[in-house]
Amino acid sequence: MRRLFKKGDRVRNRVDGKVMEVLKYLKKNLVEVRWFDLQSKEIHTDRIKEDNLSKAA
């Protein structure tokens, strides 16, 4: 299993450009991430494929 990111790393979603924080790896290619929504002022968590993420600058 390849792990490109570590827990706590800041990553950018290639689809919509959101900056997220890596929480943990779930399966072979699935990562659980969280981000802060400015409009609703809430923290959201989601599961995203590792291929859709890149390192945030």
N, C-alpha and C positions, 0 to 999 in steps of 0.2 A: 504494500500500500504506500503510495506516495503522499507525503504530507508537506505541502508547500508553505503552510502557515502554522504558527504556534498559537497557543491560547493567549489571548490578549492583544494579538496583532491587529492593526488597523488595515482594512482591505477596502477596495472600491469595487462596487458592482458594475460590471461592464454593460449591463442592460439599461439601467436607469441612472447610474452615476452616483448612487448613495454611498457614503462612507460608513462602514460597519465595523464592529469589533467581533473577533472570532471567540466564541464561547467554548465549543468542543467539536471534535469529529464524531460523527454518528456511524457511518458505514464507510464503504470503500471510497466513495467519491462525494459524500454528503457532509456539509459543514453547517453547524448551527451558529447563527450570527444574531446580533442585536444592533439596533440603531435607534436614534432619537428623532421623532417626527416633530418638526417645528410648528406645523399647523395645529395639531391636536395636543402638543406638548406631552406626549406619552412615549414610553420606551416599548418598542416592538421587537419580538424575536421571531426568527423564521429559519427555515432549512433551505439551503441553496447548494447547487452543485459546485464543486470546487473549480470547474472549468469556467464558470461565469464570474470568477473573482480574480482581481489582480492586486498587487501591493499598492497601498496608498502612499503618496509622496509626503 
